[in-house]
Amino acid sequence: QVQLVESGGGLVQAGGSLRLSCAASGRTFSSYVMGWFRQAPGKERELLAAISGSGGRQYYANSVKGRFTIARDNAKNTVYLQMNSLKLEDTAVYYCAAGRDTWFLARDNQYDYWGQGTQVTVSS
């Protein structure tokens, strides 16, 4: 049982930046792979970024590589998504998720726990 709460979403102009945070409950945060997903209206949910339990390995989708950065602070049970150079196409509900820490980071079925989501809207 892991509870996740996202925050930091909002309205931002194209080209701007936001930092999303996800706070996790429990004492075993470092044992989980953490990922950030998003879902836009009419589109499939997509994995944007993931980070291993120790923080030593990261995965980025091509759509955000070079613009978004995932990080975690295990002492604070928190994972972050720094989003820079935001585009209109980034508008979506953003979710954090926790999964079993394995060698893999980008397997959808390894993510078992989900936050409630936070809306990010990018305007022109």
N, C-alpha and C positions, 0 to 999 in steps of 0.2 A: 504494500500500500504506500503510494507516493502521491502527495498532493503538490500541484504546481500552480503558481499564480503569476500570470504575465502582467507587466505594466510598461508604460512608456509610449504606447501608441498615441496617435493623434493626427492632426492635419499639418502638413508640411508642404512647402513649395518645391517644385521640381528643382533639382540641383542641391537641395538642402540635405540635412542629416537628422537622424533620430537614433537613439539608443534604447533598445528594448531590454528589459530585465525579466528574469524568471526566477522566482524564489521557490525553493523546494523544501518540503518538510522532511523530518527524519534525520538519522545519524549516519546513513549509508550513502550519502550523495555521491561520494567519490567512486562508488562501485557501479555507477550508471553512466552509460553513454548518454549524452544530451544532444538533442537536435532541435533545430528551428524549421518549421514548416509554414507554408502559407497557402491560402485558398482564395482565389478571386471568383467573383460571380461567374457562373457558367463554365468554370474550369476545374480540372482535377487538382487535388491537393498535391503539392510538390515539396520535396525536401530541399531546403536551401543550404543548410550548413549543419555539421555535426562535429562533436568533439569527444574524444575518449575520456575515460574517467580521470586519468591523470592530467589531461590537457595536452599531452604530448603529440597527439595526432589529430588532424582536422580534415574535414571534407567540405568542399564547396561545389554547389551546382554551377554550371557554366553561366547561367543567367545572372549570377551575383558575384562571381569570382572577380576579385580586384576592387569591388565596391563594398562588400559586406565582410565583417570580421566577427567570428565567434570567439568567445573567451569564457572562462569559468573561474570562479573563486570558491574553491572547496571549503575554505574556512567560513565563508558566508552562505554556503549552500545556494549559490546563485550562478546562473549562466546569463551571458549577455549577447546581444546581437547589435553590433555597431553598423549602422546603415548610412553610407555616404553616397553622394551623387545620385540621389533618388530620382526615379523616373515615374511618369504617369503609370506605366505598366506595373509598378511595384504596389499599386493600390490593392489591398487584400486584407483578410483577417490573418494575423500571424499567431502561430501556436508554438509553444515549446513542448517537448516530449522527452520522456526518459525511457531508456531501454537497457537491456542486459549488455554489460560491457564485454564485448568480444573483440577479436581482430577487426571485424567489420563495423562500419559506421553508417553505411547507406542502404541497409536492408530495411524496407518498410516494416516488415513483420517483427523486427526486434524492438520496436517502440510500443510499450504497453501502457504507459501512463501519459495523460495529456492535460494541459492547462485549458482554461476556458476561452482563450483567444483574446487578442487585442487588435482593434481596427487601426490600420494605417491607411491614410488617404493622402495621396500626392496630387497637388493642384498645379495648374500652369500659371 
